């Protein structure tokens, strides 16, 4: 009997190949640009709502148009800024 620890069996994940030519390209709603940059919305969470009981800043990553800066409405869902 071996005293070496046994390695757990981990099945190898097969890589799924996706044809991106069949995927929809997201365009800016205002200028039809297809290039986006990462932007961050920062929400301030009051101590009353915070799980730690302390004020917290919560970052929410979204994408904004690299041309005009607009954030697509679909990216704003759940941020509280849908009507802005």
N, C-alpha and C positions, 0 to 999 in steps of 0.2 A: 504494500500500500504506500502511495506517495504522500509525502508531507507538504508538497507544494500546493498552494491554494489553486483551486480549479477556476478556470475562466468561465464566466457565464456566456452561454451561447447567444449571440446577437445576429439575427439574420441580416444579410446585406440588403440594403434598400436598392431596388432597381430604379434607375433614373427614367422618369417619364419624359418623352420628347414631345414638345408642344410646337405646333406650327403657328408662330406669331403673326404670320401674314393673314391668318383667318381671325385674329383678335381685333376688336374695335380699338381705334386710336382715339384717345380723349383729346378734345380740342377746347381751347378757351371759349367760353360762351360769348365774350365780347369781341375778340380780335381773331379768332380761329387759329391762334398759335398752338403748336403741338409740343413745345418745350416748357417744362415746369421746373421750378426750384423748390427746395424744401424750405418751409416757413414754420414758425412755431407760434401758436396761440398760448398765452399764459393766463391761467385762471387762478384767482386767489380764493382759497378755501378757508372759511371762517373756522375758528376753534370749535364752535358748536357742531359743525358738520364734519370736522376732521376726525378720523379714527384715532389719532394720537392725542386729541384735545388741544393741539397747538395749531396756530395759523400755518397754512402750507401753500406753496406755489406749485401748481400742477401744469406741466407742459403738455400741449397737444400738438403733435406734428401733423401738418397739412402740406399740400402742394399749392403754390401760387404760380400764375402765369409768368414766364420769364420775360415776356414783352410788356404787358400792361399791369402785372401785379395782382390781378383779380384771383380770388380763391373760388373754384367752382362750388356751386351750391351743394352738390352731392358730398363734398368734403367737409362742409360745415354742419352736417346733421349730427345732433347730439352735443354740440358745443354751446348752445344757447345763443348763437350768432346767426341763425338761419335767416332772420329778417333784415340783416344789416346789408 
